[in-house]
């Protein structure tokens, strides 16, 4: 399943896998529990566990109601109709002690408040310039380029750079797979989805995405097989997609 960012890393450093802590942009919250919940929410959202991710995000905000980056997540993943209220809550937080990442994201959601169709490219470029070795900066830039700005080339560039600096970060290969499919680069798309499965064999979404790849490429039997696996792993709506694929087998 294509990852949904419903508000929706120029990296010359080491290609070694970064630690979980080093993956994320800095935050000003002093609540360790809130930060830990936000990090869990981020991982869940990235693997398309939206319901579970929202639970963790709510925990983060319960621990620290003024946790600005948690509010940023809420804004970015919210349905469009809910976004204005959430933006207002985020912008109401005292920005006196914000770090540079928070200042950039505050400016960005301020642009969204003024214009719901505003492009994110300028803000994401500023984020990467400020944090050139922080993978999350590239992930957000890639997602916004893909979903907010409809800039496939920019999204692909960011995702490729993220794969260099954080090669073990599985969800990035899901985005890469869809980007390559959009650009009709079939073999690269297949390789990206295979890497997602390799790195995240217990994630139902990895098999669901591969099922979609085979569906688009008209291998309906293989598509149904992968959708069935995703359904068996708990992705309920994959069963409907499996049935659709089977119905297309001649």
C-alpha positions in Angstrom: 0.0 0.0 0.0 1.3 3.4 -0.9 2.3 5.3 2.3 0.0 8.2 2.8 1.4 11.5 4.0 -2.0 13.1 4.2 -1.1 16.6 5.1 0.4 15.4 3.4 18.3 12.8 3.6 23.1 16.1 0.3 24.4 13.6 2.4 28.2 13.0 2.2 28.6 11.4 5.6 28.9 7.8 6.7 26.7 5.2 5.0 26.5 3.2 8.2 23.1 2.6 9.8 22.3 5.4 12.2 20.8 4.7 15.7 17.1 5.2 16.3 17.9 8.4 18.3 20.1 9.8 15.6 17.5 9.2 12.9 15.1 11.8 14.3 15.1 15.6 14.2 15.8 17.2 17.6 12.9 18.2 19.8 12.6 20.7 22.7 10.3 18.5 24.8 12.0 17.4 28.0 9.6 14.5 28.5 11.4 11.3 27.7 8.1 9.4 27.7 6.6 11.8 25.2 9.6 11.6 22.9 9.6 7.8 23.1 5.9 7.7 22.2 6.5 10.1 19.2 9.3 7.9 17.9 7.0 4.8 18.1 4.3 6.7 16.4 6.7 7.7 13.6 7.7 4.1 13.0 4.1 2.9 13.0 2.9 5.6 10.6 5.8 4.8 8.3 4.7 1.2 8.0 1.0 2.2 7.5 -0.2 1.3 11.0 -2.2 4.5 11.2 -4.6 3.5 14.0 -1.7 2.3 16.3 0.4 5.4 15.3 -2.4 7.7 16.3 -2.6 6.0 19.7 1.1 6.6 20.3 0.8 10.2 19.1 -2.0 10.8 21.5 0.2 9.4 24.3 3.0 11.8 23.4 0.6 14.7 23.5 -0.9 13.5 26.8 2.6 13.4 28.3 3.5 16.8 26.9 0.6 18.9 25.6 3.1 21.5 24.3 5.2 19.0 22.4 5.5 20.9 19.2 6.9 18.2 16.9 4.1 15.9 18.0 1.6 18.5 16.9 3.5 18.7 13.6 2.9 15.0 13.1 -0.8 15.5 14.0 -1.0 18.2 11.3 0.8 16.2 8.6 -1.2 13.0 9.1 -4.6 14.6 9.7 -7.5 14.6 7.2 -7.6 17.9 5.4 -10.8 18.9 7.1 -9.2 18.5 10.6 -6.0 20.3 9.7 -6.9 24.0 10.4 -7.8 23.3 14.0 -4.6 21.3 14.5 -2.5 24.0 12.9 -4.0 26.6 15.2 -3.1 24.4 18.2 0.5 24.0 17.0 1.0 27.7 16.3 -0.4 28.6 19.7 2.6 26.9 21.4 5.3 29.3 22.7 8.1 29.2 20.3 10.7 31.0 22.4 12.9 28.0 23.0 12.4 26.2 19.7 15.3 24.6 18.0 16.0 25.2 14.3 14.0 22.2 13.1 11.0 23.4 15.1 11.3 26.9 13.8 11.4 25.6 10.2 8.4 23.4 10.7 6.5 26.1 12.5 7.1 28.4 9.5 6.0 25.6 7.2 2.7 24.9 8.9 2.1 28.7 9.1 2.3 28.7 5.3 -0.2 25.9 5.2 -2.5 27.9 7.4 -2.4 30.8 5.0 -2.7 28.6 1.9 -3.7 25.0 2.1 -2.2 24.4 -1.4 1.2 25.8 -0.5 4.2 23.9 -1.7 6.6 22.5 0.9 9.9 22.5 -1.2 11.4 25.7 0.2 10.8 24.6 3.8 12.1 21.1 3.2 15.2 22.4 1.6 15.8 24.6 4.6 15.3 21.6 6.9 17.9 19.6 5.0 20.3 22.5 4.9 20.1 22.8 8.7 20.2 19.0 9.3 22.2 17.5 6.4 23.0 14.3 8.3 19.6 13.6 9.9 17.7 11.0 8.0 14.3 12.2 9.1 14.9 15.5 7.3 15.3 13.6 4.1 12.3 11.3 4.8 10.0 14.3 5.4 11.4 16.1 2.3 10.8 13.0 0.2 7.2 12.5 1.4 6.3 16.2 1.0 7.9 16.3 -2.5 5.9 13.1 -3.5 2.5 13.8 -1.9 2.3 17.6 -1.2 4.3 19.0 -4.2 3.8 16.2 -6.7 7.5 16.5 -7.5 8.5 13.0 -8.4 12.1 13.8 -9.3 12.7 15.7 -6.1 11.0 12.9 -4.0 13.2 10.3 -5.7 16.4 12.3 -5.1 15.6 12.6 -1.4 14.6 9.0 -1.0 17.8 7.8 -2.8 19.9 9.9 -0.5 18.1 8.6 2.5 18.9 5.0 1.3 22.6 6.0 1.3 22.7 7.4 4.8 20.2 5.0 6.4 20.2 1.8 4.2 18.5 -0.3 6.8 15.4 2.0 7.2 12.8 -0.2 5.6 9.9 2.2 5.0 12.0 4.3 2.6 12.1 1.3 0.2 8.3 1.4 0.1 8.4 5.0 -1.1 11.2 4.2 -3.5 9.1 1.4 -5.0 6.2 3.6 -5.7 8.3 6.4 -7.0 10.0 4.0 -9.5 6.6 2.7 -10.5 5.4 6.2 -11.2 8.5 6.7 -13.4 7.9 3.3 -15.2 11.2 1.9 -13.9 9.8 -1.5 -13.3 12.9 -3.5 -12.3 14.0 -0.8 -9.8 10.5 -0.7 -8.3 10.6 -4.5 -7.9 14.0 -4.4 -6.2 12.9 -1.6 -3.8 9.8 -3.6 -2.7 11.9 -6.7 -2.3 14.3 -4.8 -0.1 11.3 -3.6 2.0 10.3 -7.2 2.5 13.8 -8.2 3.3 14.3 -5.5 5.9 10.7 -5.7 7.4 9.6 -9.3 6.9 7.0 -9.0 9.7 5.3 -5.9 8.2 2.1 -6.7 6.3 2.4 -3.5 4.3 5.6 -4.8 2.7 3.7 -7.7 1.1 0.7 -5.5 0.3 2.9 -3.1 -1.6 4.5 -6.0 -3.5 1.1 -7.3 -4.3 0.2 -4.0 -5.8 3.4 -4.1 -7.9 2.4 -7.5 -9.3 -1.2 -6.3 -9.9 -0.1 -3.3 -11.9 2.3 -5.6 -13.9 -0.6 -8.0 -14.5 0.8 -11.0 -12.7 -2.5 -11.6 -10.9 -1.7 -14.9 -9.4 1.4 -13.6 -7.7 -0.4 -10.5 -6.7 -3.2 -12.5 -5.0 -0.6 -14.6 -3.2 1.1 -11.6 -1.7 -2.2 -9.8 -0.8 -3.3 -13.0 0.9 -0.1 -13.0 3.0 -0.7 -9.4 4.0 -4.2 -10.2 5.0 -3.1 -13.2 7.0 -0.7 -10.8 8.8 -3.5 -8.6 9.9 -4.0 -6.1 7.0 -7.7 -6.6 6.7 -8.4 -4.7 3.5 -5.7 -6.7 1.7 -8.2 -9.6 1.4 -10.4 -7.5 -0.9 -7.4 -6.7 -3.0 -6.5 -10.4 -3.2 -10.0 -11.3 -4.4 -9.8 -8.6 -7.0 -6.5 -10.0 -8.3 -7.9 -13.5 -8.4 -10.9 -12.3 -10.3 -8.5 -11.0 -13.0 -6.8 -14.3 -13.6 -7.8 -15.6 -17.0 
